[in-house]
Amino acid sequence: MSKPAIGFIGLGLMGIAMVECLQSRGYALNVLANRSRDNVDAAVARGAVEHTTARQLAQASDVIMLCVDTSASVEGRMLGEDGVIAGLSSGKYVIDFGTSLPASTRMLGEKVANVGAGYMDAPLGRTPAHAKDGLLNIMAAGDVAVFEAVKPLLDELGENVFHVGALGAGNTVKLINNFFAMTTATAMSEAFAMADVAGVDRATVYNIMSAGPLHSGMMDFVKAYAIDGKPDMLAFAIKNARKDVGYYNTMADDAGVPSLMSHAAKQALSLAMAEGRGDQMVSQMVDYFADLFDDKASR
């Protein structure tokens, strides 16, 4: 596949970095505003063509990429008379880079196949900084023939590109990954806040914990804010973390099994959102716990 026209929907933190990467490598981009008007304007200034409907974007593109926040957002862009599917034709491909519910992914994949196009879920690992340089981790799932057709594009965007199985498997792996990551991040946030309550220096706690088997990249991301005051080392909002842990719960429910470990992380993230912290980064959960403990201690 040589320089196909790309349609991109969802130019948020991650999406705009991916678009910039593709544009820097000579790809023609068609874009559709989702929420980030400034990012769309920036892409257009670099040569992208803006479309007013997902259907028009799909008609003008060989490969359509989505990087939006929820399954509902994906379905909203894919379905309906002005949706992506209405603009597809045989031989085109759709890649959902967001983190969606596996059941929703499989439903959309069937509808895409019915018009002769290919569909993949390909959730992402790493950060927007990696995306700008084409160094993402990509967990692609779907038909092997579809994967082989779009792999040159995935290789432009990712340093590590995995084919993880049938349609929906990418989102399954990503939800398991994010459940573990967000449980770790919220636990580490509480640990730093508890150090404050106990009168122990946060840096001392980190130095000791990181010297042993508990050390991890997620610990370092939380430490970057809790000790160094840098929230964007983990550029992932609390509201998105809550969404992913909630999706993990739904996936467990759909499988008929109980998730025991995710409930604490889900509750903490939910309570932080209820306080208006949803747009803050996950590492700033340290502040949520610190404020919670201060409030309890003052009573």
N, C-alpha and C positions, 0 to 999 in steps of 0.2 A: 504494500500500500504506500504510494508515493504522494506525500503532501495532500492528503484529503482535506476538504473544507470542514472545519470544526464548528459545531454549534455548542455554545456553552451557556448554561443556565445556573445562576447562583454565584455571583461574584463577591462573596464575603471574604473574610480573612484568607481562607485557603483557596477559594476559587480564583480570586484576582491574582494570586501568586502563580497558580497553574496557568492562567491565561497569559500572564506576562512571560512565563517560560516558553509556552508554545509560540507566542508571537516572536520571541527572540530567536526562535529556531525556524522561522520562515513559514509558519502555518497561517492560512487565512482564517480569521475568526468571525463568526456570527454570534452576537450576544443578545441576551434578553434580560432586562432589569427584573430583579426579584425584590431586593430591598436596598442594595448598596448603590445609590445613584452616582455618587462620586467615583466609585470604582468602574462603573459602566462608562462614564465620561472619559476616564483615564484610558480604558481599553480602546474606545473609539478614537481618541487622540493618537493612538499608536497604529490605527488603521483598521480596527474592527468595524463591522457593520452591525448596527443595532436594528432589531426587529421588534414588532409590537405584539406578536403572538407567538406562542410556542409552535404552533402549526407552521407559520411562515418560516421560522427558524429551521425547523426540521426539513422543510421542502428545499431550503437553500444549502443544506449541509449533508455531508457524507456520514459523519459520525457526530452524534449528539451526546454531550456530556452534561450531567447534572451534579451539582454539589450544593444541595440545599439542606435545611435543618431537620426535617421530620418526614416520616412516611406520608403523612397527610399532604405535605408540600410537594413531594414527588408525585403522588397520585393527582394532585391538583394541576400540575404541569403536564402530566402524561395523558390524562383522560379528557373527554369532552370534545366538542366540535372544533375548538381552537387549541387542543392539546397536541403534544408531540406525536402521538400515535396517528392522529388524523393527517399528519404531514409526512408520514413514513411511506416508503416504497421498498420493494424487494432489493436486497443488497446493502441496505443501510444498517447502521449499528447504533445502539444506545448503551451508554455506560453510566450507571448510577454510582458516583463516588462518595455519596453520603452514607450515613449509618441508618439503615431502614429495618423494619420488621421483615424477617425472612418470608413470612406468609404473604405480605404485600408484594415483595419482590417476585415471588413465584407467580402471583396473579397477573402482574404487569408483564412478566416474561411471556406468559401464554398469549396475551393479547398482541404483543409485539410480533411473536412468531406467526400469528394468524395473518399478518400482512406481509410476511416474507422477510422481515428484518430480524436482526439478532440483538439480544439483550444480555447484559452482564451487570452483576453487582460487584463493585470493586472498591470497597472502603479503604481508607488510607491510614497509615501510621506516619509519625513524625510531625513536623511543624510547617507553618507557612514559609519560613526561611528555607527549609529543605525543598519545599515545592518550587520556589522561585528558581532554584538551581537544578531541578530535575532529580532530586535525591529522595523522593518519598519511598515508603514501603507500601506496596499495593497488594491487597488480598483479593484477587480476581476469581470470580466463580461464574460458571455457565458452560455452555457447550464448548467442547475442545476446539471445534472448527472456528467458532466465533472468537475464542481466545487467541488462536493463532493469527486470525485476520487483523485483530486490533493490537496485538502485542508490540509491533514497532512503535505505535503511539504510546503505549504504556511504558515502554523502555525510555521514551523521551522524558516522561514525567517521574519515573521511579528508578531508584538505584537497585532495589530489591523487588522483583515482580514475581508473585507466587500465583500459580493456579491451584486453588484449594478444593475444587470439587464442583458439584452440580450447582445450578442457580440457587441462590440463597445461602450457600455455604460461606461466602465471603462475609455477609452480614452476621452470620452465626459466630464465626471466628472473631469478628470485630467486637461483637457484644460481649463475648466471654473475655476478650482482652480488656475492654473498657470497664467491665464489672470489676475485674481484678485491679486495674489501674486506679479507678476512682475509690475503691475500698481502701487501697493503700494510701492514696492521697488524703482522704478524710481522716484516716487513722493517724497519719503523720502530723496532720494539722492539729488534731486533738493532743497529740503527744507534746508538741511545742507549747500549746496553751497550758497544758498541765504542768509543764516545767515552770512556767511563770507563776502559777498558783503555789507551787512547792518551793519557789525561791531558788531555782536552779537555772543557771545560764543556758539559754537555748543552744549556743554554740558548743557548749560542753556536752549537752545531750547528743547533738548531731555528731560531734567528733567521735564519741564513744560508739554510737550506734553504727556509724558508717565504717568503723574499723572492723566490723564483724560481718556475718552472713546476711544481716538485714539491709546492707547497702544496696541501693538500686538507683536507677535514673529517676524514678518518680520521687524518691526521697530527696534527691538533689534539686528537682524542680520546686518542691515545697520549701526546701531550705533556701533557695534563691530568693524567695519573698520573705520568709519568716526571719531570716538573718540578714540578708543582703538588700532587702527592699526592692527586688526586681520581680514584679508579678508576671511579666510577659515571657519568661523562660518557658512557661507552660501556657501557651496561648489557646486556652480552652475554657470557655465560659461555664460558670456554675449551672446555668440553665441547660446547657448542652449535656453536661455531665449527668444532671438529673434525668434528662430525657433518655440517655443511653442506659442508665441503670434501670429506669422504668421499663424500657424495651426488653432488657435482660429478664426482668420479672415476668413480663408478658410471654416471652419465649419459653420460660420455664413452665408457666401455666399452660401454654399450648401443648407442651410435651407431657403434661400431667404429673410433673414432679415439683416438690417444694424447693424454693431457694431460701436457705436459712441465712446465709452470710451477707446477702445484699441489702437486707432491710435496714440495717443501721446506716449505711452510706446513703441509701435513698431518703431516709427520714432526715438526716442531717442536711443534705442538699435541698430537700423540700423546705425545711424550716428556714434555711438561709435565703431561699427565693422568696418566701413569705415576708421576709424583712426587707425586700427590695434589693437583694444582693445578686440577682440572677445574671446581670451583665458583668459582674466581677469575674476574675480568673479563678480557677479552682484552687490555686495556691493561696488565695486570699480567704479560704475557709479557716485559716489560722485566726483571722480577725473575728470571724463568727464565733468560734469556740472561746477565744479570749474574752469577747464581750459577754458571752453566755456565762462564763465562769465568774467574771467580775460582777455581773448582776446577781448571781446566786450568793456570792460571798458577801455582798453589801446588804443582804436581807437579814 
